[in-house]
């Protein structure tokens, strides 16, 4: 959501605090395979998986879903979340 806020308000001062930092907790990324957003800036998804998130445990691209994956495929999103969370025990 911060991406939208920064793009629409033209400010990103709040996020400068996190520039160059990594996310060092168990992480998951869930998106629709047809979501244009994951391809908007080439290489971003790979950078997130290979460096930004140092403990990336799941990257799930759900077929048949676009930008609003949680509304388009709620059962698949719930299953992916439960799978991710079950691995944290």
PyMOL Python script that loads the backbone (N, CA, C, O; Angstrom):
from pymol import cmd

cmd.read_pdbstr("""\
ATOM      1  N   UNK A   1       0.819  -1.192   0.000  1.00  0.00           N
ATOM      2  CA  UNK A   1       0.000   0.000   0.000  1.00  0.00           C
ATOM      3  C   UNK A   1       0.869   1.265   0.000  1.00  0.00           C
ATOM      4  O   UNK A   1       0.480   2.299  -0.542  1.00  0.00           O
ATOM      5  N   UNK A   2       2.042   1.163   0.613  1.00  0.00           N
ATOM      6  CA  UNK A   2       2.910   2.333   0.621  1.00  0.00           C
ATOM      7  C   UNK A   2       3.320   2.740  -0.788  1.00  0.00           C
ATOM      8  O   UNK A   2       3.502   3.927  -1.061  1.00  0.00           O
ATOM      9  N   UNK A   3       3.468   1.764  -1.690  1.00  0.00           N
ATOM     10  CA  UNK A   3       3.824   2.079  -3.074  1.00  0.00           C
ATOM     11  C   UNK A   3       2.776   3.006  -3.678  1.00  0.00           C
ATOM     12  O   UNK A   3       3.115   3.996  -4.325  1.00  0.00           O
ATOM     13  N   UNK A   4       1.515   2.688  -3.468  1.00  0.00           N
ATOM     14  CA  UNK A   4       0.439   3.521  -4.004  1.00  0.00           C
ATOM     15  C   UNK A   4       0.480   4.915  -3.381  1.00  0.00           C
ATOM     16  O   UNK A   4       0.353   5.922  -4.077  1.00  0.00           O
ATOM     17  N   UNK A   5       0.657   4.958  -2.075  1.00  0.00           N
ATOM     18  CA  UNK A   5       0.681   6.246  -1.384  1.00  0.00           C
ATOM     19  C   UNK A   5       1.823   7.113  -1.901  1.00  0.00           C
ATOM     20  O   UNK A   5       1.636   8.302  -2.160  1.00  0.00           O
ATOM     21  N   UNK A   6       2.990   6.526  -2.048  1.00  0.00           N
ATOM     22  CA  UNK A   6       4.140   7.289  -2.535  1.00  0.00           C
ATOM     23  C   UNK A   6       3.941   7.764  -3.959  1.00  0.00           C
ATOM     24  O   UNK A   6       4.319   8.884  -4.302  1.00  0.00           O
ATOM     25  N   UNK A   7       3.354   6.928  -4.781  1.00  0.00           N
ATOM     26  CA  UNK A   7       3.152   7.290  -6.182  1.00  0.00           C
ATOM     27  C   UNK A   7       2.098   8.381  -6.337  1.00  0.00           C
ATOM     28  O   UNK A   7       2.194   9.216  -7.236  1.00  0.00           O
ATOM     29  N   UNK A   8       1.101   8.378  -5.468  1.00  0.00           N
ATOM     30  CA  UNK A   8       0.032   9.357  -5.627  1.00  0.00           C
ATOM     31  C   UNK A   8       0.320  10.660  -4.898  1.00  0.00           C
ATOM     32  O   UNK A   8      -0.115  11.721  -5.345  1.00  0.00           O
ATOM     33  N   UNK A   9       1.038  10.605  -3.797  1.00  0.00           N
ATOM     34  CA  UNK A   9       1.332  11.820  -3.049  1.00  0.00           C
ATOM     35  C   UNK A   9       2.638  12.468  -3.487  1.00  0.00           C
ATOM     36  O   UNK A   9       2.902  13.627  -3.169  1.00  0.00           O
ATOM     37  N   UNK A  10       3.454  11.712  -4.218  1.00  0.00           N
ATOM     38  CA  UNK A  10       4.716  12.273  -4.679  1.00  0.00           C
ATOM     39  C   UNK A  10       5.771  12.417  -3.601  1.00  0.00           C
ATOM     40  O   UNK A  10       6.785  13.084  -3.804  1.00  0.00           O
ATOM     41  N   UNK A  11       5.540  11.803  -2.473  1.00  0.00           N
ATOM     42  CA  UNK A  11       6.506  11.869  -1.377  1.00  0.00           C
ATOM     43  C   UNK A  11       6.894  10.457  -0.982  1.00  0.00           C
ATOM     44  O   UNK A  11       6.070   9.545  -1.035  1.00  0.00           O
ATOM     45  N   UNK A  12       8.122  10.277  -0.593  1.00  0.00           N
ATOM     46  CA  UNK A  12       8.532   8.982  -0.080  1.00  0.00           C
ATOM     47  C   UNK A  12       9.469   9.118   1.111  1.00  0.00           C
ATOM     48  O   UNK A  12      10.262   8.220   1.391  1.00  0.00           O
ATOM     49  N   UNK A  13       9.377  10.233   1.803  1.00  0.00           N
ATOM     50  CA  UNK A  13      10.264  10.486   2.941  1.00  0.00           C
ATOM     51  C   UNK A  13      10.126   9.408   4.010  1.00  0.00           C
ATOM     52  O   UNK A  13      11.119   9.027   4.629  1.00  0.00           O
ATOM     53  N   UNK A  14       8.918   8.913   4.236  1.00  0.00           N
ATOM     54  CA  UNK A  14       8.717   7.880   5.251  1.00  0.00           C
ATOM     55  C   UNK A  14       9.478   6.614   4.909  1.00  0.00           C
ATOM     56  O   UNK A  14       9.955   5.917   5.805  1.00  0.00           O
ATOM     57  N   UNK A  15       9.599   6.307   3.625  1.00  0.00           N
ATOM     58  CA  UNK A  15      10.239   5.068   3.208  1.00  0.00           C
ATOM     59  C   UNK A  15      11.751   5.181   3.088  1.00  0.00           C
ATOM     60  O   UNK A  15      12.430   4.157   3.007  1.00  0.00           O
ATOM     61  N   UNK A  16      12.297   6.383   3.076  1.00  0.00           N
ATOM     62  CA  UNK A  16      13.748   6.548   2.988  1.00  0.00           C
ATOM     63  C   UNK A  16      14.453   5.879   4.159  1.00  0.00           C
ATOM     64  O   UNK A  16      15.591   5.428   4.033  1.00  0.00           O
ATOM     65  N   UNK A  17      13.779   5.819   5.283  1.00  0.00           N
ATOM     66  CA  UNK A  17      14.318   5.159   6.467  1.00  0.00           C
ATOM     67  C   UNK A  17      14.686   3.706   6.165  1.00  0.00           C
ATOM     68  O   UNK A  17      15.611   3.158   6.765  1.00  0.00           O
ATOM     69  N   UNK A  18      13.956   3.085   5.231  1.00  0.00           N
ATOM     70  CA  UNK A  18      14.160   1.673   4.934  1.00  0.00           C
ATOM     71  C   UNK A  18      15.015   1.432   3.691  1.00  0.00           C
ATOM     72  O   UNK A  18      15.217   0.279   3.311  1.00  0.00           O
ATOM     73  N   UNK A  19      15.512   2.462   3.062  1.00  0.00           N
ATOM     74  CA  UNK A  19      16.316   2.325   1.847  1.00  0.00           C
ATOM     75  C   UNK A  19      17.531   1.450   2.111  1.00  0.00           C
ATOM     76  O   UNK A  19      18.280   1.681   3.060  1.00  0.00           O
ATOM     77  N   UNK A  20      17.720   0.445   1.266  1.00  0.00           N
ATOM     78  CA  UNK A  20      18.871  -0.434   1.385  1.00  0.00           C
ATOM     79  C   UNK A  20      18.753  -1.502   2.453  1.00  0.00           C
ATOM     80  O   UNK A  20      19.649  -2.335   2.587  1.00  0.00           O
ATOM     81  N   UNK A  21      17.682  -1.500   3.210  1.00  0.00           N
ATOM     82  CA  UNK A  21      17.487  -2.486   4.279  1.00  0.00           C
ATOM     83  C   UNK A  21      16.906  -3.766   3.696  1.00  0.00           C
ATOM     84  O   UNK A  21      16.314  -3.755   2.617  1.00  0.00           O
ATOM     85  N   UNK A  22      17.078  -4.850   4.407  1.00  0.00           N
ATOM     86  CA  UNK A  22      16.489  -6.124   4.008  1.00  0.00           C
ATOM     87  C   UNK A  22      15.372  -6.494   4.964  1.00  0.00           C
ATOM     88  O   UNK A  22      15.271  -5.958   6.068  1.00  0.00           O
ATOM     89  N   UNK A  23      14.544  -7.410   4.524  1.00  0.00           N
ATOM     90  CA  UNK A  23      13.477  -7.970   5.359  1.00  0.00           C
ATOM     91  C   UNK A  23      14.001  -9.319   5.828  1.00  0.00           C
ATOM     92  O   UNK A  23      14.170 -10.234   5.023  1.00  0.00           O
ATOM     93  N   UNK A  24      14.255  -9.445   7.108  1.00  0.00           N
ATOM     94  CA  UNK A  24      14.973 -10.593   7.644  1.00  0.00           C
ATOM     95  C   UNK A  24      14.101 -11.525   8.474  1.00  0.00           C
ATOM     96  O   UNK A  24      14.595 -12.183   9.390  1.00  0.00           O
ATOM     97  N   UNK A  25      12.838 -11.587   8.169  1.00  0.00           N
ATOM     98  CA  UNK A  25      11.907 -12.500   8.835  1.00  0.00           C
ATOM     99  C   UNK A  25      11.314 -13.418   7.776  1.00  0.00           C
ATOM    100  O   UNK A  25      11.385 -13.102   6.588  1.00  0.00           O
ATOM    101  N   UNK A  26      10.733 -14.540   8.170  1.00  0.00           N
ATOM    102  CA  UNK A  26      10.100 -15.408   7.177  1.00  0.00           C
ATOM    103  C   UNK A  26       9.091 -14.616   6.346  1.00  0.00           C
ATOM    104  O   UNK A  26       8.226 -13.926   6.885  1.00  0.00           O
ATOM    105  N   UNK A  27       9.220 -14.727   5.023  1.00  0.00           N
ATOM    106  CA  UNK A  27       8.415 -13.916   4.120  1.00  0.00           C
ATOM    107  C   UNK A  27       7.744 -14.778   3.072  1.00  0.00           C
ATOM    108  O   UNK A  27       8.229 -15.848   2.705  1.00  0.00           O
ATOM    109  N   UNK A  28       6.604 -14.275   2.597  1.00  0.00           N
ATOM    110  CA  UNK A  28       5.870 -14.927   1.514  1.00  0.00           C
ATOM    111  C   UNK A  28       5.372 -13.851   0.569  1.00  0.00           C
ATOM    112  O   UNK A  28       5.091 -12.724   0.976  1.00  0.00           O
ATOM    113  N   UNK A  29       5.268 -14.218  -0.694  1.00  0.00           N
ATOM    114  CA  UNK A  29       4.717 -13.318  -1.705  1.00  0.00           C
ATOM    115  C   UNK A  29       3.668 -14.094  -2.474  1.00  0.00           C
ATOM    116  O   UNK A  29       3.947 -15.163  -3.017  1.00  0.00           O
ATOM    117  N   UNK A  30       2.465 -13.556  -2.518  1.00  0.00           N
ATOM    118  CA  UNK A  30       1.364 -14.189  -3.231  1.00  0.00           C
ATOM    119  C   UNK A  30       0.798 -13.164  -4.199  1.00  0.00           C
ATOM    120  O   UNK A  30       0.472 -12.041  -3.816  1.00  0.00           O
ATOM    121  N   UNK A  31       0.687 -13.567  -5.459  1.00  0.00           N
ATOM    122  CA  UNK A  31       0.132 -12.674  -6.483  1.00  0.00           C
ATOM    123  C   UNK A  31      -0.563 -13.512  -7.543  1.00  0.00           C
ATOM    124  O   UNK A  31      -0.350 -14.720  -7.648  1.00  0.00           O
ATOM    125  N   UNK A  32      -1.387 -12.851  -8.314  1.00  0.00           N
ATOM    126  CA  UNK A  32      -1.995 -13.508  -9.454  1.00  0.00           C
ATOM    127  C   UNK A  32      -0.967 -13.634 -10.569  1.00  0.00           C
ATOM    128  O   UNK A  32      -0.205 -12.701 -10.823  1.00  0.00           O
ATOM    129  N   UNK A  33      -0.945 -14.782 -11.232  1.00  0.00           N
ATOM    130  CA  UNK A  33       0.023 -15.003 -12.312  1.00  0.00           C
ATOM    131  C   UNK A  33      -0.197 -14.023 -13.460  1.00  0.00           C
ATOM    132  O   UNK A  33       0.733 -13.726 -14.209  1.00  0.00           O
ATOM    133  N   UNK A  34      -1.422 -13.519 -13.602  1.00  0.00           N
ATOM    134  CA  UNK A  34      -1.720 -12.569 -14.668  1.00  0.00           C
ATOM    135  C   UNK A  34      -1.716 -11.119 -14.180  1.00  0.00           C
ATOM    136  O   UNK A  34      -2.191 -10.226 -14.882  1.00  0.00           O
ATOM    137  N   UNK A  35      -1.187 -10.886 -12.996  1.00  0.00           N
ATOM    138  CA  UNK A  35      -1.123  -9.523 -12.442  1.00  0.00           C
ATOM    139  C   UNK A  35      -0.066  -8.723 -13.192  1.00  0.00           C
ATOM    140  O   UNK A  35       1.104  -9.105 -13.211  1.00  0.00           O
ATOM    141  N   UNK A  36      -0.464  -7.633 -13.800  1.00  0.00           N
ATOM    142  CA  UNK A  36       0.471  -6.764 -14.516  1.00  0.00           C
ATOM    143  C   UNK A  36       1.496  -6.150 -13.561  1.00  0.00           C
ATOM    144  O   UNK A  36       2.599  -5.797 -13.977  1.00  0.00           O
ATOM    145  N   UNK A  37       1.140  -6.023 -12.301  1.00  0.00           N
ATOM    146  CA  UNK A  37       2.006  -5.364 -11.322  1.00  0.00           C
ATOM    147  C   UNK A  37       3.316  -6.084 -11.074  1.00  0.00           C
ATOM    148  O   UNK A  37       4.328  -5.445 -10.785  1.00  0.00           O
ATOM    149  N   UNK A  38       3.313  -7.399 -11.182  1.00  0.00           N
ATOM    150  CA  UNK A  38       4.559  -8.128 -10.916  1.00  0.00           C
ATOM    151  C   UNK A  38       5.563  -7.979 -12.049  1.00  0.00           C
ATOM    152  O   UNK A  38       6.733  -8.332 -11.902  1.00  0.00           O
ATOM    153  N   UNK A  39       5.103  -7.456 -13.178  1.00  0.00           N
ATOM    154  CA  UNK A  39       5.981  -7.253 -14.330  1.00  0.00           C
ATOM    155  C   UNK A  39       6.227  -5.767 -14.618  1.00  0.00           C
ATOM    156  O   UNK A  39       6.902  -5.420 -15.586  1.00  0.00           O
ATOM    157  N   UNK A  40       5.679  -4.908 -13.778  1.00  0.00           N
ATOM    158  CA  UNK A  40       5.724  -3.475 -14.018  1.00  0.00           C
ATOM    159  C   UNK A  40       7.156  -2.936 -14.060  1.00  0.00           C
ATOM    160  O   UNK A  40       7.486  -2.096 -14.897  1.00  0.00           O
ATOM    161  N   UNK A  41       7.981  -3.415 -13.172  1.00  0.00           N
ATOM    162  CA  UNK A  41       9.389  -3.026 -13.155  1.00  0.00           C
ATOM    163  C   UNK A  41      10.218  -4.304 -13.255  1.00  0.00           C
ATOM    164  O   UNK A  41      10.424  -4.984 -12.249  1.00  0.00           O
ATOM    165  N   UNK A  42      10.694  -4.640 -14.451  1.00  0.00           N
ATOM    166  CA  UNK A  42      11.409  -5.899 -14.666  1.00  0.00           C
ATOM    167  C   UNK A  42      12.545  -6.103 -13.656  1.00  0.00           C
ATOM    168  O   UNK A  42      13.340  -5.203 -13.387  1.00  0.00           O
ATOM    169  N   UNK A  43      12.586  -7.316 -13.115  1.00  0.00           N
ATOM    170  CA  UNK A  43      13.637  -7.678 -12.169  1.00  0.00           C
ATOM    171  C   UNK A  43      13.281  -7.475 -10.711  1.00  0.00           C
ATOM    172  O   UNK A  43      13.985  -7.971  -9.831  1.00  0.00           O
ATOM    173  N   UNK A  44      12.208  -6.760 -10.439  1.00  0.00           N
ATOM    174  CA  UNK A  44      11.855  -6.465  -9.049  1.00  0.00           C
ATOM    175  C   UNK A  44      11.517  -7.733  -8.273  1.00  0.00           C
ATOM    176  O   UNK A  44      11.970  -7.907  -7.142  1.00  0.00           O
ATOM    177  N   UNK A  45      10.725  -8.616  -8.872  1.00  0.00           N
ATOM    178  CA  UNK A  45      10.349  -9.857  -8.193  1.00  0.00           C
ATOM    179  C   UNK A  45      11.590 -10.699  -7.895  1.00  0.00           C
ATOM    180  O   UNK A  45      11.719 -11.242  -6.798  1.00  0.00           O
ATOM    181  N   UNK A  46      12.481 -10.809  -8.840  1.00  0.00           N
ATOM    182  CA  UNK A  46      13.710 -11.578  -8.631  1.00  0.00           C
ATOM    183  C   UNK A  46      14.582 -10.945  -7.542  1.00  0.00           C
ATOM    184  O   UNK A  46      15.164 -11.662  -6.728  1.00  0.00           O
ATOM    185  N   UNK A  47      14.677  -9.628  -7.518  1.00  0.00           N
ATOM    186  CA  UNK A  47      15.469  -8.946  -6.482  1.00  0.00           C
ATOM    187  C   UNK A  47      14.862  -9.174  -5.102  1.00  0.00           C
ATOM    188  O   UNK A  47      15.579  -9.356  -4.118  1.00  0.00           O
ATOM    189  N   UNK A  48      13.528  -9.163  -5.042  1.00  0.00           N
ATOM    190  CA  UNK A  48      12.867  -9.398  -3.762  1.00  0.00           C
ATOM    191  C   UNK A  48      13.195 -10.802  -3.265  1.00  0.00           C
ATOM    192  O   UNK A  48      13.509 -10.991  -2.090  1.00  0.00           O
ATOM    193  N   UNK A  49      13.121 -11.785  -4.158  1.00  0.00           N
ATOM    194  CA  UNK A  49      13.380 -13.169  -3.782  1.00  0.00           C
ATOM    195  C   UNK A  49      14.854 -13.415  -3.476  1.00  0.00           C
ATOM    196  O   UNK A  49      15.175 -14.225  -2.606  1.00  0.00           O
ATOM    197  N   UNK A  50      15.737 -12.740  -4.165  1.00  0.00           N
ATOM    198  CA  UNK A  50      17.158 -13.037  -4.046  1.00  0.00           C
ATOM    199  C   UNK A  50      17.948 -12.119  -3.146  1.00  0.00           C
ATOM    200  O   UNK A  50      19.160 -12.289  -3.014  1.00  0.00           O
ATOM    201  N   UNK A  51      17.310 -11.161  -2.527  1.00  0.00           N
ATOM    202  CA  UNK A  51      18.095 -10.255  -1.706  1.00  0.00           C
ATOM    203  C   UNK A  51      17.313  -9.424  -0.724  1.00  0.00           C
ATOM    204  O   UNK A  51      17.679  -9.347   0.449  1.00  0.00           O
ATOM    205  N   UNK A  52      16.248  -8.802  -1.172  1.00  0.00           N
ATOM    206  CA  UNK A  52      15.481  -7.931  -0.273  1.00  0.00           C
ATOM    207  C   UNK A  52      14.917  -8.722   0.896  1.00  0.00           C
ATOM    208  O   UNK A  52      14.987  -8.288   2.046  1.00  0.00           O
ATOM    209  N   UNK A  53      14.357  -9.887   0.589  1.00  0.00           N
ATOM    210  CA  UNK A  53      13.826 -10.776   1.631  1.00  0.00           C
ATOM    211  C   UNK A  53      14.855 -11.884   1.843  1.00  0.00           C
ATOM    212  O   UNK A  53      15.024 -12.749   0.984  1.00  0.00           O
ATOM    213  N   UNK A  54      15.530 -11.859   2.967  1.00  0.00           N
ATOM    214  CA  UNK A  54      16.607 -12.821   3.206  1.00  0.00           C
ATOM    215  C   UNK A  54      16.099 -14.184   3.659  1.00  0.00           C
ATOM    216  O   UNK A  54      16.860 -15.151   3.689  1.00  0.00           O
ATOM    217  N   UNK A  55      14.813 -14.268   4.011  1.00  0.00           N
ATOM    218  CA  UNK A  55      14.219 -15.549   4.431  1.00  0.00           C
ATOM    219  C   UNK A  55      12.911 -15.771   3.665  1.00  0.00           C
ATOM    220  O   UNK A  55      11.872 -16.060   4.259  1.00  0.00           O
ATOM    221  N   UNK A  56      12.978 -15.631   2.344  1.00  0.00           N
ATOM    222  CA  UNK A  56      11.797 -15.823   1.494  1.00  0.00           C
ATOM    223  C   UNK A  56      11.475 -17.315   1.448  1.00  0.00           C
ATOM    224  O   UNK A  56      12.254 -18.116   0.931  1.00  0.00           O
ATOM    225  N   UNK A  57      10.335 -17.667   1.987  1.00  0.00           N
ATOM    226  CA  UNK A  57       9.966 -19.079   2.066  1.00  0.00           C
ATOM    227  C   UNK A  57       8.949 -19.496   1.017  1.00  0.00           C
ATOM    228  O   UNK A  57       8.768 -20.687   0.761  1.00  0.00           O
ATOM    229  N   UNK A  58       8.289 -18.525   0.413  1.00  0.00           N
ATOM    230  CA  UNK A  58       7.277 -18.885  -0.569  1.00  0.00           C
ATOM    231  C   UNK A  58       7.052 -17.725  -1.525  1.00  0.00           C
ATOM    232  O   UNK A  58       6.956 -16.567  -1.120  1.00  0.00           O
ATOM    233  N   UNK A  59       6.972 -18.067  -2.793  1.00  0.00           N
ATOM    234  CA  UNK A  59       6.560 -17.121  -3.820  1.00  0.00           C
ATOM    235  C   UNK A  59       5.522 -17.846  -4.657  1.00  0.00           C
ATOM    236  O   UNK A  59       5.864 -18.731  -5.442  1.00  0.00           O
ATOM    237  N   UNK A  60       4.277 -17.486  -4.499  1.00  0.00           N
ATOM    238  CA  UNK A  60       3.162 -18.197  -5.126  1.00  0.00           C
ATOM    239  C   UNK A  60       2.472 -17.285  -6.129  1.00  0.00           C
ATOM    240  O   UNK A  60       1.902 -16.258  -5.760  1.00  0.00           O
ATOM    241  N   UNK A  61       2.528 -17.666  -7.392  1.00  0.00           N
ATOM    242  CA  UNK A  61       1.802 -16.954  -8.440  1.00  0.00           C
ATOM    243  C   UNK A  61       0.608 -17.824  -8.812  1.00  0.00           C
ATOM    244  O   UNK A  61       0.766 -18.910  -9.370  1.00  0.00           O
ATOM    245  N   UNK A  62      -0.568 -17.341  -8.501  1.00  0.00           N
ATOM    246  CA  UNK A  62      -1.788 -18.129  -8.648  1.00  0.00           C
ATOM    247  C   UNK A  62      -2.368 -17.959 -10.049  1.00  0.00           C
ATOM    248  O   UNK A  62      -2.712 -16.855 -10.470  1.00  0.00           O
ATOM    249  N   UNK A  63      -2.466 -19.076 -10.753  1.00  0.00           N
ATOM    250  CA  UNK A  63      -2.996 -19.079 -12.123  1.00  0.00           C
ATOM    251  C   UNK A  63      -4.460 -18.649 -12.130  1.00  0.00           C
ATOM    252  O   UNK A  63      -5.218 -18.940 -11.205  1.00  0.00           O
ATOM    253  N   UNK A  64      -4.827 -17.958 -13.181  1.00  0.00           N
ATOM    254  CA  UNK A  64      -6.212 -17.541 -13.361  1.00  0.00           C
ATOM    255  C   UNK A  64      -6.602 -16.321 -12.555  1.00  0.00           C
ATOM    256  O   UNK A  64      -7.784 -15.988 -12.462  1.00  0.00           O
ATOM    257  N   UNK A  65      -5.617 -15.648 -11.969  1.00  0.00           N
ATOM    258  CA  UNK A  65      -5.895 -14.458 -11.162  1.00  0.00           C
ATOM    259  C   UNK A  65      -5.014 -13.310 -11.624  1.00  0.00           C
ATOM    260  O   UNK A  65      -3.903 -13.508 -12.116  1.00  0.00           O
ATOM    261  N   UNK A  66      -5.540 -12.110 -11.453  1.00  0.00           N
ATOM    262  CA  UNK A  66      -4.815 -10.908 -11.809  1.00  0.00           C
ATOM    263  C   UNK A  66      -4.430 -10.120 -10.576  1.00  0.00           C
ATOM    264  O   UNK A  66      -3.963 -10.679  -9.584  1.00  0.00           O
ATOM    265  N   UNK A  67      -4.631  -8.817 -10.650  1.00  0.00           N
ATOM    266  CA  UNK A  67      -4.177  -7.894  -9.607  1.00  0.00           C
ATOM    267  C   UNK A  67      -4.893  -8.081  -8.276  1.00  0.00           C
ATOM    268  O   UNK A  67      -4.303  -7.840  -7.223  1.00  0.00           O
ATOM    269  N   UNK A  68      -6.130  -8.498  -8.303  1.00  0.00           N
ATOM    270  CA  UNK A  68      -6.918  -8.637  -7.073  1.00  0.00           C
ATOM    271  C   UNK A  68      -7.038 -10.113  -6.705  1.00  0.00           C
ATOM    272  O   UNK A  68      -8.142 -10.634  -6.547  1.00  0.00           O
ATOM    273  N   UNK A  69      -5.914 -10.768  -6.572  1.00  0.00           N
ATOM    274  CA  UNK A  69      -5.855 -12.213  -6.371  1.00  0.00           C
ATOM    275  C   UNK A  69      -6.687 -12.676  -5.176  1.00  0.00           C
ATOM    276  O   UNK A  69      -7.329 -13.724  -5.246  1.00  0.00           O
ATOM    277  N   UNK A  70      -6.687 -11.926  -4.099  1.00  0.00           N
ATOM    278  CA  UNK A  70      -7.423 -12.343  -2.901  1.00  0.00           C
ATOM    279  C   UNK A  70      -8.930 -12.340  -3.135  1.00  0.00           C
ATOM    280  O   UNK A  70      -9.663 -13.060  -2.455  1.00  0.00           O
ATOM    281  N   UNK A  71      -9.399 -11.539  -4.086  1.00  0.00           N
ATOM    282  CA  UNK A  71     -10.829 -11.521  -4.410  1.00  0.00           C
ATOM    283  C   UNK A  71     -11.153 -12.489  -5.537  1.00  0.00           C
ATOM    284  O   UNK A  71     -12.240 -13.066  -5.569  1.00  0.00           O
ATOM    285  N   UNK A  72     -10.221 -12.669  -6.456  1.00  0.00           N
ATOM    286  CA  UNK A  72     -10.451 -13.533  -7.605  1.00  0.00           C
ATOM    287  C   UNK A  72     -10.317 -15.015  -7.270  1.00  0.00           C
ATOM    288  O   UNK A  72     -11.041 -15.850  -7.811  1.00  0.00           O
ATOM    289  N   UNK A  73      -9.394 -15.332  -6.382  1.00  0.00           N
ATOM    290  CA  UNK A  73      -9.118 -16.724  -6.014  1.00  0.00           C
ATOM    291  C   UNK A  73      -8.946 -16.851  -4.496  1.00  0.00           C
ATOM    292  O   UNK A  73      -7.872 -17.225  -4.026  1.00  0.00           O
ATOM    293  N   UNK A  74     -10.001 -16.539  -3.725  1.00  0.00           N
ATOM    294  CA  UNK A  74      -9.849 -16.526  -2.267  1.00  0.00           C
ATOM    295  C   UNK A  74      -9.457 -17.882  -1.671  1.00  0.00           C
ATOM    296  O   UNK A  74      -8.688 -17.932  -0.711  1.00  0.00           O
ATOM    297  N   UNK A  75      -9.968 -18.965  -2.220  1.00  0.00           N
ATOM    298  CA  UNK A  75      -9.629 -20.280  -1.664  1.00  0.00           C
ATOM    299  C   UNK A  75      -8.147 -20.591  -1.866  1.00  0.00           C
ATOM    300  O   UNK A  75      -7.490 -21.119  -0.969  1.00  0.00           O
ATOM    301  N   UNK A  76      -7.625 -20.263  -3.047  1.00  0.00           N
ATOM    302  CA  UNK A  76      -6.227 -20.524  -3.334  1.00  0.00           C
ATOM    303  C   UNK A  76      -5.303 -19.641  -2.483  1.00  0.00           C
ATOM    304  O   UNK A  76      -4.254 -20.093  -2.024  1.00  0.00           O
ATOM    305  N   UNK A  77      -5.700 -18.382  -2.279  1.00  0.00           N
ATOM    306  CA  UNK A  77      -4.907 -17.480  -1.429  1.00  0.00           C
ATOM    307  C   UNK A  77      -4.908 -17.991   0.005  1.00  0.00           C
ATOM    308  O   UNK A  77      -3.862 -18.022   0.653  1.00  0.00           O
ATOM    309  N   UNK A  78      -6.065 -18.390   0.500  1.00  0.00           N
ATOM    310  CA  UNK A  78      -6.150 -18.922   1.868  1.00  0.00           C
ATOM    311  C   UNK A  78      -5.288 -20.170   2.019  1.00  0.00           C
ATOM    312  O   UNK A  78      -4.588 -20.324   3.020  1.00  0.00           O
ATOM    313  N   UNK A  79      -5.334 -21.062   1.029  1.00  0.00           N
ATOM    314  CA  UNK A  79      -4.518 -22.276   1.086  1.00  0.00           C
ATOM    315  C   UNK A  79      -3.035 -21.933   1.094  1.00  0.00           C
ATOM    316  O   UNK A  79      -2.266 -22.532   1.846  1.00  0.00           O
ATOM    317  N   UNK A  80      -2.628 -20.980   0.270  1.00  0.00           N
ATOM    318  CA  UNK A  80      -1.226 -20.572   0.231  1.00  0.00           C
ATOM    319  C   UNK A  80      -0.797 -19.970   1.567  1.00  0.00           C
ATOM    320  O   UNK A  80       0.286 -20.271   2.069  1.00  0.00           O
ATOM    321  N   UNK A  81      -1.641 -19.125   2.137  1.00  0.00           N
ATOM    322  CA  UNK A  81      -1.316 -18.528   3.438  1.00  0.00           C
ATOM    323  C   UNK A  81      -1.204 -19.593   4.525  1.00  0.00           C
ATOM    324  O   UNK A  81      -0.281 -19.559   5.339  1.00  0.00           O
ATOM    325  N   UNK A  82      -2.137 -20.533   4.537  1.00  0.00           N
ATOM    326  CA  UNK A  82      -2.086 -21.599   5.531  1.00  0.00           C
ATOM    327  C   UNK A  82      -0.834 -22.456   5.359  1.00  0.00           C
ATOM    328  O   UNK A  82      -0.217 -22.872   6.340  1.00  0.00           O
ATOM    329  N   UNK A  83      -0.465 -22.715   4.109  1.00  0.00           N
ATOM    330  CA  UNK A  83       0.760 -23.482   3.848  1.00  0.00           C
ATOM    331  C   UNK A  83       1.984 -22.735   4.393  1.00  0.00           C
ATOM    332  O   UNK A  83       2.833 -23.325   5.061  1.00  0.00           O
ATOM    333  N   UNK A  84       2.063 -21.444   4.103  1.00  0.00           N
ATOM    334  CA  UNK A  84       3.167 -20.626   4.597  1.00  0.00           C
ATOM    335  C   UNK A  84       3.202 -20.632   6.126  1.00  0.00           C
ATOM    336  O   UNK A  84       4.249 -20.863   6.731  1.00  0.00           O
ATOM    337  N   UNK A  85       2.058 -20.378   6.735  1.00  0.00           N
ATOM    338  CA  UNK A  85       2.002 -20.305   8.199  1.00  0.00           C
ATOM    339  C   UNK A  85       2.310 -21.640   8.862  1.00  0.00           C
ATOM    340  O   UNK A  85       2.910 -21.672   9.936  1.00  0.00           O
ATOM    341  N   UNK A  86       1.905 -22.745   8.233  1.00  0.00           N
ATOM    342  CA  UNK A  86       2.180 -24.060   8.817  1.00  0.00           C
ATOM    343  C   UNK A  86       3.679 -24.347   8.859  1.00  0.00           C
ATOM    344  O   UNK A  86       4.138 -25.115   9.705  1.00  0.00           O
ATOM    345  N   UNK A  87       4.428 -23.749   7.973  1.00  0.00           N
ATOM    346  CA  UNK A  87       5.874 -23.929   7.958  1.00  0.00           C
ATOM    347  C   UNK A  87       6.589 -23.123   9.028  1.00  0.00           C
ATOM    348  O   UNK A  87       7.798 -23.274   9.202  1.00  0.00           O
ATOM    349  N   UNK A  88       5.882 -22.283   9.738  1.00  0.00           N
ATOM    350  CA  UNK A  88       6.502 -21.452  10.778  1.00  0.00           C
ATOM    351  C   UNK A  88       6.474 -22.112  12.144  1.00  0.00           C
ATOM    352  O   UNK A  88       7.056 -21.596  13.098  1.00  0.00           O
ATOM    353  N   UNK A  89       5.809 -23.236  12.243  1.00  0.00           N
ATOM    354  CA  UNK A  89       5.696 -23.917  13.557  1.00  0.00           C
ATOM    355  C   UNK A  89       7.000 -24.533  13.960  1.00  0.00           C
ATOM    356  O   UNK A  89       7.091 -25.141  15.026  1.00  0.00           O
TER     357      UNK A  89
END
""", "prot")
cmd.dss("prot")
cmd.show_as("cartoon", "prot")
cmd.util.cbc("prot")
cmd.orient("prot")
